[in-house]
Amino acid sequence: SKSDSSSADGSSGENDKPVIGFVQTGSEGDWRKAHTVSVREAAEAAGYELRFADGQAKQENQIKALSSFVAQGVDGIILAPLVETGWDNVLEKAKKRNIPVLILDRQVDVKDDSLFVTYIGADTYNEGRLAAEWLIEKTGGKAKVVELQGTPGASPTINRYNGFRDVIGEESGIEIIASQSGDFRRSKGKEVMEAFLKKHGDEIDVVYAHNDDMAIGAIQAIEDAGKKPGDDIILVSIDGVRAAFEAMVEGKLNCTVECNPLQGPMAFEAMDKILSGDIGDMPKKQMIKDEVYERENAKEVIDSRKY
Ligand code: AHR
């Protein structure tokens, strides 16, 4: 059973529930809010005590929180890593104390893959490819694009950057004329888009944003510049949050590639197995499937969206 899985000092929480330490990236936008809620709700539903640590967008904070969960002797750890690298040492601490770590949402790049049990999240490389495929179809393979990247060093940033380029590389008519980080944030997306508009003005045909929040910031900047988002400039982004569907219904966003944040249930289903030692056939990567949504069908879909 869950409770006799012995970690460190075998500490368990109130009512003998197994204790999971969850290290979150921060609260950069709407997607992240939905992700945190999903993990909290799934923990409760599955009968766990969740200890929550907010990394506040700093890897340093996340590493401290992880070390502290190890010191507390929690039964398991869920880590949503801000960036891909720099985790080896702290994950080794967890391994030494026999505390299993599940990587959620973003990936880690570590020398020794046995430092975590499994990764659960979206296929963010494929999301970048899907965005590019949609764009080629939409523009006939001819457009000047500005790109709003996510947080530097984060796996979805790296993957959405590469996935997009791997597809447009074959299409010489699509040209990326500017690319900069907006840190997955609405305010930063707006700021960077203002700079792009100043520098490139009428040249810009398309905005490719690594998440919806930055696209929504960019929409604001485009409107402030007296242009019509969705028509004068095409926008394609990733996540599929409610605000993106609203923007599509208003005609201001053309496409969003879903990145499902409702990862809590899958995480705790896996955690149940991990804590009962049933990981024989558990894959090292468990990817959630994403869909592509366009403004043309946003109205029909919006009410069915759960985040
Ligand atoms: O890691 C997933 C990404 O993180 C989401 O696409 C983005 O909105 C969030 O900040």
Boltz pocket constraint, residues with backbone or C-beta under 6 A from the ligand:
constraints:
  - pocket:
      binder: B
      contacts: [[A, 28], [A, 29], [A, 31], [A, 32], [A, 105], [A, 106], [A, 156], [A, 184], [A, 210], [A, 211], [A, 212], [A, 213], [A, 238], [A, 239], [A, 259]]
      max_distance: 6.0
